[in-house]
Amino acid sequence: MSNLFSSFKSSLYKNYGENPGKMLVHTGVLGWILSSLAQVSAVVFNDKISPEQKSFLIPQEIADAGINIASFYLITSSFKNVASKLVSTGKLTTKGIRNALSKEDVKKIGKLDFNIGELKNVPKDYKPFKNGVDVVASTIGSIISCNIVTPILRNQYASKKQKEALARMNNGSQMTAPRGISMAQYQKLSSIKYSSGLKV
């Protein structure tokens, strides 16, 4: 057991020890996955919800999970990667790092193919600064994703589904609620689903 724990610690350090921003992104995605599984499981194993209601709610929960996870990962990792690139090329730096780079070819600093981390003499302040910027960028990306982008995407998805339902009604096919619940209950479930706040 102790060997297994040691291997686990070594693996964590190898992958995230010098890259806390990456760890923040991956743990955030893991959190969304576990939260989504809990949401779906709560519907699946709830005896008070009829099979007809479940057939409506489960696909909606899965669709929401996909939106939540994809938007979080794409936006947060993009923010982190851009910030990391700015630091590694020297476009975003500190006075101490700039002074340490004074021996390098000034024309290369700031170019996309320039990487401070690959220099023979890496400035001592570089890694702590880069890690700090990665964490800040990942945090900003996660805030924008969770509080702005995800709710917008969820609303667009709900709007699309509503338009599809209205189109079916306009084409002469009457929209009916799933068996076991009334139309009023069906509409209430739909409104709760799409007007509720962000679930974490």
Secondary structure as GFF3:
##gff-version 3
##sequence-region A 1 200
A	DSSP	alpha_helix	2	16	.	.	.	ID=ss1
A	DSSP	alpha_helix	20	44	.	.	.	ID=ss2
A	DSSP	alpha_helix	51	89	.	.	.	ID=ss3
A	DSSP	alpha_helix	95	100	.	.	.	ID=ss4
A	DSSP	three_ten_helix	101	103	.	.	.	ID=ss5
A	DSSP	three_ten_helix	116	118	.	.	.	ID=ss6
A	DSSP	alpha_helix	126	144	.	.	.	ID=ss7
A	DSSP	pi_helix	145	149	.	.	.	ID=ss8
A	DSSP	alpha_helix	150	170	.	.	.	ID=ss9
A	DSSP	alpha_helix	183	195	.	.	.	ID=ss10
###
